[in-house]
């Protein structure tokens, strides 16, 4: 039976004053709040997911030039899911129904599979596990090659940090990127820039203002645990923060300025990525996953005063 909600069944988890909602369609996180204050910008339950809000991006994040790539001597063509820019974007799984393998009071594990298909003749099993505890929300992604040959894999996820009330323009932003990947008119990699002294240098907290961002950053600053942090402080003085582990060497930031007017700049897309844009072609961060092998990565989010 098809759910009454465009995003399918809703799987709620709670811990203390925290509540998160994970969805069947796309297997992503629709909402996360603490004491009623949004930590991740939600999308409405009565609408389809816009701007990939909270969605896992598998088997590649970001853009793939012309949907074309070569792997182990064979050439492949994928459907163009961003036809206006002649790109394939954000993998296959955003509109697929996922299964809740387990669902408890404070945790849920979503799973799905990728069957071999034209343009990607490889088989993958995917699980994304969400857990609430004293440290906030943690998310772990695991991808296994269940086929008989090696395959190319990249992955990411697309949460949006919330300002609480209002727009992100009035927020203070701190992010860990030291190098920005420049892009062309199709948002494909076109060089690199050290962010020092530029508008994108946010190693120290600074007001976001009207700056439009839709770029990947790399050479991330990390703490002693290997986590790279992005922090967005709202006008209420609360800071929503995302950390990503060392399995994510890149971070895409997106100010949501191209979303529909009623949704634009309501959250900061803060996307952990295991590989660079167009990695199926340029190879940066691309994972070569052998038969029976698995790759995993983790990220998390918290709200502090």
N, C-alpha and C positions, 0 to 999 in steps of 0.2 A: 504494500500500500504506500502511495506517495504521501509524504508529510504535507500538512497544510502550510508549512513554512518554506519559503524558497530555499533556505539553507538546510532543509531537512530536519531530522530530529535534533533536539538541543540537549546536551549533556552538561548538567550543572555540577560544579564541585565547589566545596566551601572549606574554609579553615578559619576559625575565629571570625574576625570582621572582614575577611576576604571572600570574594565570590568571583568565579570565572565560568564562562559558558563556551563549550566546545561544540562544533557543529558537524553534522554528518556529511554534508556536501562540501567537499574540499578538505575536510579533516582539520580545519583551522580553528583559531580562537576568535569568537565573535565579540566577547566582552570580558574585561577584567577590571574589577573595582575593589576599593578598600573603603569601608565606612560610607559607601554610596558615591565615593569620588572616583571617577574613571581614571585608571592608570594607563590602560590602552584604549585608544579611541575606538568605540564600538561601531558596528553597522547595524541598522534596525532589523529586528527579527522579521518584519513583513516585507523586506526588500532583498534582492539578490546582493551578494557581496560585491561591493564596488572597490576599485583600486587595489584588488587582491588583499584587502584587509585581513590580516592574521593568517593568511594561507601558506601552507608548505609549497615550496617551489622546487619540483622534482620531475625529471632527472636533470634539469639545469635551471638556475636562476637567471634573471635578467634576459638579455637579448642575444639571439643567434642570427648572424648575418644571412639573410635570404632563406633561412631555414635549412641551409646546406652545410654539410661537413663531410670529412673523410675520416675513416677509422680502420686501421689495419689493412690498408690498401683498397677498401671499398668506399664508394661515394654514396651519400644518402641525402634525401630531400624530405623535410618535415613540413607539415601544413603551416601556412603563414597566419599566425594568430594576432599579429599586429600589421595587417596588410597595408595600412597607410604609410608605414615606414619599411615595408618589405622585410619584416623580421618575424621570427618565431620567438615567443616570449614566455618565460616562467613555467616551462614544462607542460605536463599532461594532466595534472591531478586536481586542478582547482574546481572542476565541475563534476568530479567523480564522487559517487557515494562511498564513503569509508565505513568500516565496521568498528564498533566499540568492542574491542577484545576483552576489556575489563573496565568496570566503572564502580568506584567506591566513593565514600563521602568526600575525600579530598584529592582524588586522582582518577584519571581516565587515560586509557591507551587506545589510540585509533590505529587501524591498519588498513592497507589496501595492497594491490599488486599492479604491476605493469606487465601486460602480456606482450610478447613480440608483435610488432606491427610494421607496416611500411614506413621506412625512414628510421626505425629504431627496433631492429630485430633481436631484442634482448629481453630477458625476463628478470624482473626485480620484485622483491617483497619489501614493503615499507611499513615501518611503525613509527608513530610519533606519540610520545608519552608526556602527559601534562600532570604536574603535581603542585599542590599548594602546601606550604608549611611556614614556619616562623620566618624564613628567609624570603618569602614571597612566592612567585610562580616560577617553576623551573620546567624546561622543555628539553626532551632528548629525542633526537632523530636517529633511527637505525635503518640502513638500506643494505639488503643482501642480494647478491647475484645468484639467482636460482637457475640460470641457464648453463650451457655447456661451453661457452666461449667468453673471453674477456669483453667488457663493455665500458663505454665512457660514462662517467657519472659526475654530476655537480648537484648541489642542493643549497637551499636557503629557506628563509621564511620572511613574512611581510607584516610584522606588527607595526602599529602606529602609536608612538608615545602620545599621551593626552595632556593638554594644558590644563585640564579641569574645565573651568568655564572659559568661554571666549575662544580666541584664535591663538595660534602659535606665535604670531607676530610679536606679542608682548612678553614672550617667554625668554628666559636665559638658557642658552645652549652651550653645552660642553661636549666635545666628541674627541675620539682618540686618533683620528686619521692624520698622518703627517704628509701623505702624498695623495693628490687627487688625480683620478683617471679622467683625462679630458675626453670629450666625445664630439662626434661630427653631427650633422643635421639629422642623422638617423639614430642618434644616441649609441653609436658603436665606438669603441676605443680609438682615440686619435692622438695619443701621447700622454705625458705625465707632467705634473707640476707639484713642486714643493709648496705646501700651503703657507709656509712661514711668511708673515707680512701681508697675506691676501685676505679677502673677505671671508674665506673658508677656514681660516686659522681660528679654531675654537678650543685650543688646548686649555685656555683659561675661559671661564664662563663669560659669555657676552650676549647682549640682546640680539635675537634673531632678526627682528624688524621685518622688512619687506623682501629680504633676500630669498630668491628662488634657488632651490637646490634639487638636483636630480642627478647625483654623481656617486660613483663608487670611490671609496677611500681605502688605502692600504698602508703598509708599514705602521701598523697600529701600536699606540702606546699601551702597555699592559701593566697590571699590578703584579705583586709577588706570586700570586696564584695563577698567573697567565691569563687573567681576564681583561678584556678591553671594555671600557664603560662609556656609554653615552647617557648624558643627563639633561633633562628638560625641566626647568623650574618655572612653575606657573605663577600667576599674580597672587595666588593664595599662599605662596611661600613653600608649597610642597613640591618635591622633586621626584619625578618618575624617571627611573633609570633602567637601562637594559645593559646586561653584560653578555659577552660572547666568549666562548672558550677558544683555545688555540687551533681547534679544527676549523675555525672560521677566520681565515687570514684577511678577509675583505668585509667591508661594511658599506652598504648603499644607504644614503640619506635622501629623502624625498619630502619636500614641503607640501605636497598635495595640491599645488597651485593649479594643476590641470584637471582636477576633479570637478564635478558639477558644482555650480555656485553655492548651493546649500551645504556642500561637503568640503569645499576647498579650504585648506589651511586649518582644518579642525584637528589635525594630528600630524606628527612628524614620522613619516615612514622611516623605520630604523631596521634595516634588513641585513641580518647576518648572511654571509655568502661563503661557500667553500671554494669558490672559483671566481674568476673575473668575468665581466661581460664578454660574450663571444668566445668563451673558453673552449668550446668544441672545435674551434678553428685555431685560436692562438695558444691553446694548451696551458694557460696560466691557472694553476690550481686544479686542473682537471684530474680527476681520480680515474685510474685504470683499475677496474674492479674485476679480479679473476673469478672463475667459477667457484662457488661456495664461499667466497670472501664477503665480509661485511665492513661497512664504514659507519661511523657514528660521530655525532657532535652534540653540543649542549649550549643552551643560552637560557637567560632568565631575566625577570623583571621585578622591581620592587618600588615601593613608595616610601619616601622618608620626609620628615619635617625639615 
